[in-house]
């Protein structure tokens, strides 16, 4: 019994002792995610409900992604100047109102426009969400905080995906209504129970171990040029996201192609399965890999993406679909809980909002171009061939991330040597 208790404590150790505000954020994410009915079924809403072609659906989804770029840049700048909380409250409410409006219109291009507007509003607030968690944490508890936030989101998402599969055929308006109401409730929680953290980021005193987080003067572009590893990282992460975007684009098309008229329900079950795996295995994988660097965990995640997505190019039975989801979801866990801590640990506190806008834009173009590129590629190749292409593509970007790990190690060694030389010089002067 004591052994079981010890193992359980070890499993949840990364989540214990976090700032209370982080737990509030996690509760809000659970509630918000419980109502995310629209996003997992967006491809099917555009094709089967509104009547767009696969290529047109990919175009509109990609357009939404392109609008995310300027929205995120504006949001990052506002988060670093006006405040994280103000931006979150304002633009998350606007996004919720957009989905609320969708519940009162029939499936049409007007619905498409409202969805895009709502997604753009969320793009403005996204950098502030990540900056908020970064402000509240440090490198020792940051992995646990982002991991718990991710776990909370997927706890709610598993419920939403399962309900969404049931509601999709006959209750589309209810899906939009649920999405809007849960977003509003989550925003209210943040409004009353999470304080503004912008002043904290300005006043915080950082030791030498967090030298990369020390505040700097100048524009975000100046900071990026002085830290090119962040730029390289985001470009490689682009490839990861291009592949993961097929979970929301190519996979539902594949299920509908193989199982006509039951593809949406099957995809909903897989999405729920995905959420269930995240709930069960995020604490396990976080604990097992706690001593591994973030970038190494991302490399392992890339290997799992290669296996999970690539296998669908050779076998696509229902069993294969769920096996694929199991494999790439483990990769998703390792990648997702490591992306933002890596960025936060390499970003000056003065530029967290802007860095959490610029880099996700570059990384996010993978999500943008994933549906667009694959939608056009499907005009000339079959779905199985597309999955084989994805497997090869992902292998290349996994190897690039492994190479970047070596660069990061060398950079840290250089910083340590410079600090050692500085300390020696000070001692000699004394």
C-alpha positions as CSV (number, residue, x, y, z in Angstrom):
1,X,0.0,0.0,0.0
2,X,2.8,2.4,0.9
3,X,4.5,1.6,-2.5
4,X,1.3,2.5,-4.3
5,X,1.0,5.7,-2.3
6,X,4.6,6.6,-3.1
7,X,4.1,6.0,-6.8
8,X,0.9,8.0,-6.8
9,X,2.6,10.9,-5.1
10,X,5.5,10.7,-7.6
11,X,3.0,10.7,-10.5
12,X,1.3,13.9,-9.4
13,X,4.4,15.7,-7.9
14,X,4.7,18.1,-10.9
15,X,1.2,19.4,-10.1
16,X,1.6,19.9,-6.4
17,X,2.5,23.3,-4.9
18,X,1.7,25.4,-8.0
19,X,0.5,29.0,-7.5
20,X,-3.2,29.0,-6.7
21,X,-3.9,31.2,-9.7
22,X,-2.7,28.4,-11.9
23,X,-5.3,26.0,-10.5
24,X,-8.0,28.6,-11.2
25,X,-6.7,28.9,-14.8
26,X,-6.9,25.1,-15.1
27,X,-10.5,25.0,-13.8
28,X,-11.4,27.7,-16.3
29,X,-9.8,25.7,-19.1
30,X,-11.8,22.6,-18.2
31,X,-15.0,24.5,-18.3
32,X,-14.1,26.2,-21.6
33,X,-13.0,23.0,-23.2
34,X,-16.3,21.2,-22.2
35,X,-18.0,23.4,-24.7
36,X,-15.6,23.2,-27.6
37,X,-18.0,21.6,-30.0
38,X,-17.2,23.5,-33.1
39,X,-13.5,23.3,-33.6
40,X,-13.2,19.4,-33.8
41,X,-16.0,19.3,-36.4
42,X,-15.1,22.4,-38.4
43,X,-14.1,20.5,-41.5
44,X,-17.4,18.6,-41.5
45,X,-19.5,21.7,-40.7
46,X,-18.0,23.4,-43.7
47,X,-18.4,20.4,-46.1
48,X,-21.5,18.5,-45.0
49,X,-23.5,21.3,-43.4
50,X,-22.6,24.3,-45.5
51,X,-21.8,22.5,-48.6
52,X,-18.3,23.6,-49.4
53,X,-15.9,21.3,-51.3
54,X,-12.8,19.8,-49.6
55,X,-10.5,22.4,-51.2
56,X,-12.9,25.3,-50.3
57,X,-13.1,24.1,-46.7
58,X,-9.3,23.9,-46.6
59,X,-9.1,27.5,-48.0
60,X,-11.5,29.0,-45.4
61,X,-9.8,27.2,-42.5
62,X,-6.4,28.4,-43.8
63,X,-7.8,32.0,-44.2
64,X,-8.8,31.9,-40.5
65,X,-5.2,30.9,-39.7
66,X,-3.8,33.7,-41.8
67,X,-5.9,36.2,-39.9
68,X,-4.5,34.7,-36.7
69,X,-1.1,36.2,-37.5
70,X,-1.9,40.0,-37.3
71,X,-4.4,39.3,-34.5
72,X,-1.8,37.5,-32.4
73,X,0.8,40.2,-33.0
74,X,-1.6,42.9,-31.9
75,X,-2.5,40.8,-28.8
76,X,1.1,40.2,-27.9
77,X,1.9,43.8,-28.0
78,X,-1.2,44.7,-26.0
79,X,-0.4,42.0,-23.4
80,X,3.1,43.5,-22.8
81,X,1.8,47.0,-22.5
82,X,-1.8,47.1,-21.3
83,X,-1.9,43.8,-19.4
84,X,-2.5,40.1,-19.8
85,X,-5.8,39.9,-18.0
86,X,-7.5,42.9,-19.7
87,X,-6.8,41.4,-23.2
88,X,-8.0,37.9,-22.2
89,X,-11.3,39.2,-20.7
90,X,-12.1,41.6,-23.6
91,X,-11.3,39.4,-26.6
92,X,-12.5,36.0,-25.2
93,X,-15.9,37.6,-24.5
94,X,-16.0,38.9,-28.1
95,X,-15.2,35.5,-29.4
96,X,-17.9,33.9,-27.3
97,X,-20.4,36.5,-28.6
98,X,-19.4,35.5,-32.2
99,X,-20.3,31.8,-31.5
100,X,-23.5,32.9,-29.8
101,X,-24.5,34.7,-33.0
102,X,-23.8,31.5,-34.9
103,X,-26.4,29.7,-32.9
104,X,-29.1,32.0,-34.4
105,X,-28.2,31.6,-38.1
106,X,-28.7,28.8,-40.6
107,X,-25.7,27.0,-42.1
108,X,-24.4,29.4,-44.7
109,X,-21.5,31.7,-45.6
110,X,-22.7,34.1,-42.8
111,X,-21.9,31.3,-40.4
112,X,-18.5,30.9,-41.9
113,X,-17.8,34.6,-41.5
114,X,-18.8,34.6,-37.8
115,X,-16.6,31.6,-37.1
116,X,-13.6,33.3,-38.6
117,X,-14.3,36.5,-36.6
118,X,-14.5,34.5,-33.4
119,X,-11.3,32.7,-34.2
120,X,-9.6,36.0,-34.9
121,X,-10.7,37.4,-31.5
122,X,-9.3,34.3,-29.8
123,X,-6.1,34.9,-31.7
124,X,-5.7,38.3,-30.0
125,X,-6.1,36.8,-26.6
126,X,-3.9,33.7,-27.1
127,X,-0.5,35.3,-26.3
128,X,-1.8,36.7,-23.1
129,X,-2.9,33.3,-21.9
130,X,0.6,31.8,-22.3
131,X,2.2,35.0,-20.9
132,X,0.0,34.8,-17.8
133,X,1.1,31.2,-16.9
134,X,4.8,32.2,-17.6
135,X,4.5,35.1,-15.3
136,X,3.1,32.9,-12.5
137,X,5.8,30.2,-12.8
138,X,9.5,29.6,-13.0
139,X,11.6,26.9,-14.8
140,X,11.2,24.5,-11.8
141,X,7.4,24.4,-11.8
142,X,6.7,25.7,-15.4
143,X,6.6,22.2,-17.0
144,X,4.1,21.1,-14.4
145,X,1.9,24.2,-14.8
146,X,1.7,23.9,-18.6
147,X,1.2,20.2,-18.3
148,X,-1.7,20.6,-15.9
149,X,-3.2,23.4,-18.1
150,X,-3.0,21.0,-21.1
151,X,-4.5,18.2,-19.0
152,X,-7.4,20.4,-17.9
153,X,-8.1,21.4,-21.4
154,X,-8.3,17.9,-22.6
155,X,-10.4,16.7,-19.7
156,X,-13.1,19.1,-20.9
157,X,-12.3,18.4,-24.6
158,X,-12.9,14.7,-24.2
159,X,-16.5,15.4,-23.0
160,X,-17.1,18.0,-25.7
161,X,-15.9,15.7,-28.6
162,X,-18.2,12.9,-27.5
163,X,-21.2,15.2,-27.1
164,X,-20.3,16.9,-30.3
165,X,-20.5,13.7,-32.3
166,X,-24.0,13.2,-31.0
167,X,-25.2,16.8,-31.6
168,X,-23.6,17.2,-35.0
169,X,-26.3,15.7,-37.2
170,X,-29.4,17.4,-35.7
171,X,-28.4,20.0,-33.2
172,X,-25.7,22.3,-34.8
173,X,-27.1,25.4,-33.2
174,X,-26.8,23.8,-29.7
175,X,-23.1,23.2,-30.5
176,X,-22.5,26.9,-31.0
177,X,-24.6,27.9,-28.0
178,X,-22.7,25.5,-25.7
179,X,-19.3,26.8,-27.0
180,X,-20.3,30.4,-26.3
181,X,-21.7,29.8,-22.8
182,X,-18.8,27.7,-21.5
183,X,-16.3,30.3,-22.8
184,X,-18.2,33.1,-21.0
185,X,-18.2,31.1,-17.7
186,X,-14.5,30.4,-18.0
187,X,-13.8,34.1,-18.7
188,X,-15.8,35.2,-15.6
189,X,-13.6,32.9,-13.4
190,X,-10.5,34.6,-14.6
191,X,-12.1,38.0,-14.2
192,X,-12.8,37.5,-10.5
193,X,-10.0,35.1,-9.3
194,X,-6.8,35.7,-11.3
195,X,-5.0,39.0,-10.8
196,X,-3.1,41.0,-13.4
197,X,0.5,39.8,-13.7
198,X,2.1,42.4,-15.9
199,X,3.6,44.3,-12.9
200,X,4.9,41.1,-11.4
201,X,6.9,40.4,-14.6
202,X,8.4,43.9,-14.3
203,X,9.3,43.6,-10.6
204,X,10.6,40.0,-10.5
205,X,14.2,39.5,-9.6
206,X,15.8,36.7,-11.6
207,X,18.9,34.7,-10.6
208,X,21.7,33.6,-13.0
209,X,19.9,30.3,-13.7
210,X,17.2,32.4,-15.4
211,X,19.5,34.7,-17.2
212,X,17.6,34.1,-20.5
213,X,14.5,35.5,-18.9
214,X,16.0,38.8,-17.7
215,X,14.2,41.8,-19.1
216,X,15.6,43.5,-22.2
217,X,15.1,46.8,-24.0
218,X,14.2,47.0,-27.7
219,X,11.7,45.5,-30.1
220,X,10.7,41.9,-30.4
221,X,12.7,41.6,-33.6
222,X,15.9,42.8,-31.8
223,X,15.4,40.1,-29.2
224,X,14.7,37.4,-31.8
225,X,17.9,38.3,-33.6
226,X,19.9,38.0,-30.4
227,X,18.3,34.5,-29.8
228,X,18.1,32.8,-33.2
229,X,17.5,29.4,-31.6
230,X,13.9,30.6,-30.9
231,X,13.5,31.3,-34.6
232,X,14.9,28.0,-35.6
233,X,12.7,26.2,-33.0
234,X,9.5,27.8,-34.3
235,X,10.4,27.0,-37.9
236,X,10.8,23.3,-37.0
237,X,7.7,23.4,-34.9
238,X,5.9,24.6,-38.1
239,X,6.5,21.1,-39.5
240,X,5.2,19.4,-36.4
241,X,2.0,21.5,-36.6
242,X,1.6,20.9,-40.3
243,X,1.4,17.2,-39.5
244,X,-0.8,17.5,-36.5
245,X,-3.2,19.6,-38.4
246,X,-4.2,16.5,-40.4
247,X,-5.8,15.2,-37.2
248,X,-8.5,17.8,-37.7
249,X,-8.5,17.8,-41.5
250,X,-7.4,14.7,-43.2
251,X,-8.5,12.2,-40.6
252,X,-12.2,13.2,-40.5
253,X,-12.2,13.1,-44.4
254,X,-10.6,9.6,-44.2
255,X,-13.2,8.3,-41.7
256,X,-16.1,9.7,-43.8
257,X,-14.5,8.2,-47.0
258,X,-14.2,4.8,-45.5
259,X,-17.5,4.8,-43.5
260,X,-20.1,6.9,-45.3
261,X,-22.7,8.5,-43.1
262,X,-21.0,7.4,-39.8
263,X,-17.7,9.2,-40.3
264,X,-18.7,12.1,-37.9
265,X,-19.8,9.8,-35.1
266,X,-16.6,7.7,-35.6
267,X,-14.4,10.8,-35.6
268,X,-16.2,12.0,-32.4
269,X,-15.4,8.8,-30.7
270,X,-11.8,9.0,-31.7
271,X,-11.6,12.6,-30.5
272,X,-13.1,11.5,-27.2
273,X,-10.5,8.6,-27.1
274,X,-7.8,11.2,-27.8
275,X,-9.0,13.3,-24.8
276,X,-9.2,10.2,-22.6
277,X,-5.6,9.2,-23.4
278,X,-4.5,12.7,-22.6
279,X,-6.3,12.6,-19.2
280,X,-4.8,9.2,-18.3
281,X,-1.3,9.5,-19.7
282,X,-0.3,13.2,-19.3
283,X,0.5,12.7,-15.6
284,X,2.3,9.4,-16.4
285,X,4.4,10.8,-19.3
286,X,5.1,14.1,-17.4
287,X,6.4,12.1,-14.5
288,X,8.4,9.6,-16.6
289,X,10.1,12.3,-18.6
290,X,10.5,14.9,-15.8
291,X,14.3,14.7,-16.0
292,X,14.4,15.0,-19.8
293,X,14.9,18.4,-21.5
294,X,11.9,19.9,-23.2
295,X,13.5,19.7,-26.6
296,X,14.4,16.0,-26.2
297,X,10.7,15.3,-25.3
298,X,9.7,17.1,-28.5
299,X,12.0,14.8,-30.5
300,X,10.4,11.7,-28.9
301,X,7.0,13.2,-29.8
302,X,8.1,13.6,-33.4
303,X,8.9,9.9,-33.6
304,X,5.5,9.0,-32.3
305,X,3.9,11.3,-34.9
306,X,5.8,9.5,-37.6
307,X,4.5,6.1,-36.4
308,X,1.0,7.2,-35.6
309,X,0.1,9.3,-38.6
310,X,2.3,7.4,-41.1
311,X,0.7,4.0,-40.4
312,X,-2.6,5.2,-41.9
313,X,-0.9,5.2,-45.3
314,X,-0.9,1.4,-45.1
315,X,-3.9,0.4,-43.0
316,X,-7.2,2.2,-42.2
317,X,-9.6,-0.1,-40.5
318,X,-11.5,1.1,-37.4
319,X,-8.9,-0.7,-35.2
320,X,-6.1,1.0,-37.1
321,X,-7.8,4.4,-36.7
322,X,-7.9,4.1,-32.9
323,X,-4.4,2.6,-32.7
324,X,-3.1,5.6,-34.7
325,X,-4.9,8.0,-32.3
326,X,-3.3,6.2,-29.3
327,X,0.2,6.5,-30.7
328,X,0.1,10.1,-32.0
329,X,-1.7,11.3,-28.8
330,X,1.3,10.1,-26.8
331,X,3.4,12.2,-29.1
332,X,1.0,15.1,-28.8
333,X,1.3,15.0,-25.0
334,X,5.1,15.2,-25.1
335,X,5.2,17.9,-27.7
336,X,2.4,20.1,-26.3
337,X,3.7,20.1,-22.7
338,X,7.2,21.0,-23.9
339,X,6.6,23.7,-26.6
340,X,5.6,26.6,-24.3
341,X,8.0,25.9,-21.4
342,X,10.9,25.8,-23.9
343,X,9.8,29.2,-25.3
344,X,9.2,30.7,-21.8
345,X,12.6,29.5,-20.5
346,X,14.4,31.3,-23.5
347,X,12.3,34.5,-23.5
348,X,12.9,37.8,-21.6
349,X,10.1,38.6,-19.2
350,X,9.7,42.0,-20.8
351,X,8.7,40.3,-24.1
352,X,6.6,37.3,-23.1
353,X,3.4,38.6,-24.7
354,X,5.1,39.5,-28.0
355,X,7.2,36.3,-28.1
356,X,4.0,34.3,-27.5
357,X,2.5,36.0,-30.5
358,X,5.4,36.0,-33.0
359,X,6.6,32.4,-32.5
360,X,3.1,30.8,-32.4
361,X,2.4,32.7,-35.7
362,X,5.4,30.9,-37.3
363,X,4.6,27.6,-35.7
364,X,0.9,28.1,-36.4
365,X,1.4,28.4,-40.1
366,X,1.7,24.7,-40.0
367,X,-1.9,24.5,-38.9
368,X,-2.8,27.1,-41.6
369,X,-1.0,25.4,-44.5
370,X,-1.8,21.9,-43.3
371,X,-5.5,21.9,-44.5
372,X,-4.8,24.2,-47.5
373,X,-1.8,22.1,-48.7
374,X,-3.5,18.8,-48.1
375,X,-6.8,19.9,-49.6
376,X,-5.1,20.7,-52.8
377,X,-2.8,17.6,-52.7
378,X,-5.8,15.4,-52.5
379,X,-6.8,16.5,-56.0
380,X,-3.9,14.5,-57.4
381,X,-3.2,11.7,-54.8
382,X,-5.2,9.3,-52.7
383,X,-5.7,9.6,-48.9
384,X,-3.4,6.7,-48.1
385,X,-0.6,8.2,-50.2
386,X,-1.2,11.5,-48.4
387,X,-0.5,9.8,-45.1
388,X,2.6,8.2,-46.5
389,X,3.8,11.7,-47.5
390,X,3.0,12.9,-44.0
391,X,5.2,10.1,-42.5
392,X,8.2,11.1,-44.6
393,X,7.7,14.8,-43.9
394,X,7.5,14.3,-40.2
395,X,10.7,12.2,-40.2
396,X,12.6,15.2,-41.7
397,X,11.4,17.6,-39.1
398,X,12.1,15.2,-36.2
399,X,15.7,14.9,-37.3
400,X,15.9,18.8,-37.5
401,X,14.6,19.0,-33.9
402,X,17.3,16.5,-32.8
403,X,19.9,18.7,-34.5
404,X,18.6,21.8,-32.8
405,X,19.0,20.1,-29.4
406,X,22.7,19.9,-30.1
407,X,22.8,23.6,-30.9
408,X,20.9,24.4,-27.7
409,X,23.3,22.4,-25.6
410,X,26.3,24.3,-27.1
411,X,24.6,27.6,-26.5
412,X,24.1,26.8,-22.8
413,X,27.7,25.8,-22.5
414,X,28.8,29.1,-24.0
415,X,26.6,31.1,-21.6
416,X,28.0,29.1,-18.6
417,X,31.5,29.9,-19.7
418,X,30.8,33.6,-20.1
419,X,29.3,33.7,-16.6
420,X,32.3,31.9,-15.3
421,X,34.7,34.3,-16.9
422,X,32.6,37.3,-15.6
423,X,32.7,35.9,-12.0
424,X,36.5,35.3,-12.3
425,X,37.0,38.9,-13.5
426,X,35.0,40.3,-10.6
427,X,37.0,38.3,-8.1
428,X,40.3,39.5,-9.7
429,X,39.1,43.1,-9.5
430,X,38.2,42.7,-5.9
